[in-house]
Amino acid sequence: MSIRIHIPTPMRQHTDNQAVVESSGSTVKGLLDSLGQKHPAIAGRIFENGQVRRFINIYLNDEDIRYLDRLDTPVKDGDEVSIIPAVAGG
């Protein structure tokens, strides 16, 4: 099973400058764990104490996982996941 993960520009340094990385897993958590095994430095940018960092948003096919089953949201072949860091300013 292959799922595409879109990596935001500020995190690409942790994925060998790849904008899209293919990974596998049965849930969003499994997918991100697999990504962290391939690219260990990115895990610390996404997770804090086992949870997605407060200012990181994860989307599965354009839907925020916070409104689905969060990290337990199931994924299937062909899905796309986007990691979106929140932007602040004013």
C-alpha positions in Angstrom: 0.0 0.0 0.0 1.4 3.4 -1.0 0.3 6.7 0.4 1.7 10.1 -0.6 2.7 12.5 2.2 3.1 16.1 1.2 6.0 17.7 3.2 5.9 21.4 3.9 8.9 23.5 2.7 10.3 24.1 6.3 10.4 20.4 7.0 11.9 19.2 3.7 15.4 19.5 5.0 14.5 16.4 7.1 13.3 14.4 4.0 16.3 15.0 1.8 14.5 18.0 0.3 11.7 15.8 -1.0 8.3 17.6 -1.4 6.4 14.3 -1.5 7.3 11.1 0.3 5.6 7.7 -0.2 4.9 5.7 2.9 2.7 2.9 4.2 0.5 2.2 7.2 -3.1 1.4 8.0 -3.7 4.5 10.1 -2.4 8.1 10.0 -0.3 7.3 13.1 1.2 4.2 11.4 1.9 6.2 8.3 3.7 9.0 10.2 5.6 6.4 12.3 6.8 4.8 9.1 7.8 8.2 7.8 9.7 8.8 11.0 11.6 5.5 10.6 12.7 6.5 7.1 13.4 10.1 8.1 14.0 10.2 11.9 14.6 14.0 12.2 11.1 14.8 11.0 9.4 12.9 13.8 10.5 15.5 16.3 9.0 18.2 14.2 5.6 16.5 14.0 5.2 14.8 17.4 5.7 16.0 21.0 5.1 13.4 23.8 3.4 11.0 21.3 0.9 13.6 20.1 0.9 15.8 17.0 2.4 19.2 18.0 -0.1 21.9 18.7 0.8 24.0 15.6 0.9 21.1 13.1 -2.2 20.2 11.2 -2.6 16.9 9.4 -5.0 16.5 6.5 -6.1 13.3 4.9 -7.4 14.0 1.3 -8.2 17.6 2.3 -9.9 16.7 5.5 -8.5 17.7 8.9 -7.9 14.5 10.9 -9.0 16.4 14.1 -12.6 16.0 12.6 -12.1 12.4 11.7 -10.5 9.8 14.1 -7.4 11.9 14.7 -4.3 9.7 14.5 -6.5 6.5 14.4 -8.0 7.6 11.1 -7.7 4.7 8.7 -5.8 5.2 5.4 -6.0 3.3 2.1 -3.9 2.9 -1.0 -4.0 6.1 -3.1 -4.8 8.4 -0.1 -2.8 11.6 0.3 -1.7 13.2 3.6 -0.6 16.8 4.0 1.4 18.1 6.9 0.6 21.8 7.4 2.4 23.9 9.9 0.2 26.7 11.3 1.2 30.2 10.4 1.0 33.0 12.8 1.5 36.7 12.5 -0.3 39.9 12.1 
